[in-house]
Amino acid sequence: MLLENLALFLLIVEKGGLSAAGREAGLSPTSVSERLGALERHYGATLLTRTTRSISLTDEGRMLVDGARRMLADAKDIESNIKLGTERISGPIRLSAPVDLGRNRIVPILDQFLEDNPNVSLDLNLTDGFLDLAGQGIDFAIRYGALSDSTLRVRKLSEGRRVVCASPAYLSAHGTPKHPSELGQQQCILMRFGANIHREWQFRADGRSFKVLVSGRRIANDGDQVRRWCLAGHGICIKSYIDVREDLEAGRLIEVLETYSLQGVDLQIVYPSGHALPRRVKLLMDEISSKLPT
């Protein structure tokens, strides 16, 4: 309301009277007088000397004229910049993605997006942990699995099939397990999520679910490192199919225990609710959704 009253004050000065300003703004003389009074109370000073025939600026009024013009111009610039970010493809985008998927699948999409949109900048956080998106100012994240925060909005990308796999060299040296229970005698490469290590691998067969406790000498909180250890022949791991699809197709990794299904984890875009997404953010979400191989 202050900016509106400042604009009305400048109009009064320009038109040379309250009535003329009221006619221009579509306001009654009473409304104009009340809003001028509110402005004078706000600043604690008389801004205009009024007679029945004319008005004149006080010293405080003259000071406010220049200040009001600057304030209104600054407000217009701020509004234009904000609208520029929502209506045109420009401005910063902050996002987060899992390490393996982000580095090997998401980054190429981001590089092309930056090439196509030279007025956009990106701040990418690669982590296999969970972040407070709203608290850390992140526009959206790409995540596997169920949400722990029910306030986030979700855009599903894929079903998130997972596989148990190992390198040909490892299987040649240690044998190929035929049943999940045999994993207890194998070297398994484990993922750490915060303080929790994923030691219980859950399988499903013949309509029932069961868990197998596994162990191994290598644990990492980085999915890309788990895959690299697996490729190097250091053990058996669970990976999302999208992360190892090319390795499986090229024979660098081999899927084992194919007849025992793993609990899937959907791949999703998640983002804070309750505020409008700038156009640049929506466009990047669309690019990832359409170009991410599944």
Secondary structure in CASP SS format (residue, H / E / C, confidence):
PFRMAT SS
TARGET T0000
AUTHOR 0000-0000-0000
METHOD secondary structure of the structure
MODEL  1
M C 1.00
L H 1.00
L H 1.00
E H 1.00
N H 1.00
L H 1.00
A H 1.00
L H 1.00
F H 1.00
L H 1.00
L H 1.00
I H 1.00
V H 1.00
E H 1.00
K H 1.00
G C 1.00
G C 1.00
L H 1.00
S H 1.00
A H 1.00
A H 1.00
G H 1.00
R H 1.00
E H 1.00
A H 1.00
G C 1.00
L C 1.00
S C 1.00
P H 1.00
T H 1.00
S H 1.00
V H 1.00
S H 1.00
E H 1.00
R H 1.00
L H 1.00
G H 1.00
A H 1.00
L H 1.00
E H 1.00
R H 1.00
H H 1.00
Y H 1.00
G C 1.00
A C 1.00
T C 1.00
L C 1.00
L E 1.00
T E 1.00
R E 1.00
T C 1.00
T C 1.00
R C 1.00
S C 1.00
I E 1.00
S E 1.00
L E 1.00
T C 1.00
D H 1.00
E H 1.00
G H 1.00
R H 1.00
M H 1.00
L H 1.00
V H 1.00
D H 1.00
G H 1.00
A H 1.00
R H 1.00
R H 1.00
M H 1.00
L H 1.00
A H 1.00
D H 1.00
A H 1.00
K H 1.00
D H 1.00
I H 1.00
E H 1.00
S H 1.00
N H 1.00
I H 1.00
K H 1.00
L H 1.00
G H 1.00
T H 1.00
E H 1.00
R C 1.00
I C 1.00
S C 1.00
G E 1.00
P E 1.00
I E 1.00
R E 1.00
L E 1.00
S E 1.00
A E 1.00
P C 1.00
V H 1.00
D H 1.00
L H 1.00
G H 1.00
R H 1.00
N H 1.00
R H 1.00
I H 1.00
V H 1.00
P H 1.00
I H 1.00
L H 1.00
D H 1.00
Q H 1.00
F H 1.00
L H 1.00
E H 1.00
D H 1.00
N C 1.00
P C 1.00
N C 1.00
V E 1.00
S E 1.00
L E 1.00
D E 1.00
L E 1.00
N E 1.00
L E 1.00
T C 1.00
D C 1.00
G C 1.00
F C 1.00
L C 1.00
D C 1.00
L C 1.00
A C 1.00
G C 1.00
Q C 1.00
G C 1.00
I C 1.00
D C 1.00
F E 1.00
A E 1.00
I E 1.00
R E 1.00
Y E 1.00
G C 1.00
A C 1.00
L C 1.00
S C 1.00
D C 1.00
S C 1.00
T C 1.00
L E 1.00
R E 1.00
V E 1.00
R E 1.00
K E 1.00
L E 1.00
S E 1.00
E C 1.00
G C 1.00
R C 1.00
R E 1.00
V E 1.00
V E 1.00
C E 1.00
A E 1.00
S C 1.00
P H 1.00
A H 1.00
Y H 1.00
L H 1.00
S H 1.00
A H 1.00
H H 1.00
G C 1.00
T C 1.00
P C 1.00
K C 1.00
H C 1.00
P H 1.00
S H 1.00
E H 1.00
L H 1.00
G H 1.00
Q H 1.00
Q C 1.00
Q C 1.00
C E 1.00
I E 1.00
L E 1.00
M E 1.00
R E 1.00
F E 1.00
G C 1.00
A C 1.00
N E 1.00
I E 1.00
H C 1.00
R C 1.00
E E 1.00
W E 1.00
Q E 1.00
F E 1.00
R E 1.00
A E 1.00
D C 1.00
G C 1.00
R E 1.00
S E 1.00
F E 1.00
K E 1.00
V E 1.00
L E 1.00
V C 1.00
S C 1.00
G C 1.00
R C 1.00
R E 1.00
I E 1.00
A E 1.00
N C 1.00
D C 1.00
G H 1.00
D H 1.00
Q H 1.00
V H 1.00
R H 1.00
R H 1.00
W H 1.00
C H 1.00
L H 1.00
A C 1.00
G C 1.00
H C 1.00
G C 1.00
I E 1.00
C E 1.00
I E 1.00
K E 1.00
S E 1.00
Y H 1.00
I H 1.00
D H 1.00
V H 1.00
R H 1.00
E H 1.00
D H 1.00
L H 1.00
E H 1.00
A H 1.00
G C 1.00
R C 1.00
L C 1.00
I E 1.00
E E 1.00
V E 1.00
L C 1.00
E C 1.00
T C 1.00
Y C 1.00
S E 1.00
L E 1.00
Q C 1.00
G C 1.00
V C 1.00
D C 1.00
L E 1.00
Q E 1.00
I E 1.00
V E 1.00
Y E 1.00
P E 1.00
S C 1.00
G C 1.00
H C 1.00
A C 1.00
L C 1.00
P C 1.00
R H 1.00
R H 1.00
V H 1.00
K H 1.00
L H 1.00
L H 1.00
M H 1.00
D H 1.00
E H 1.00
I H 1.00
S H 1.00
S H 1.00
K H 1.00
L C 1.00
P C 1.00
T C 1.00
END
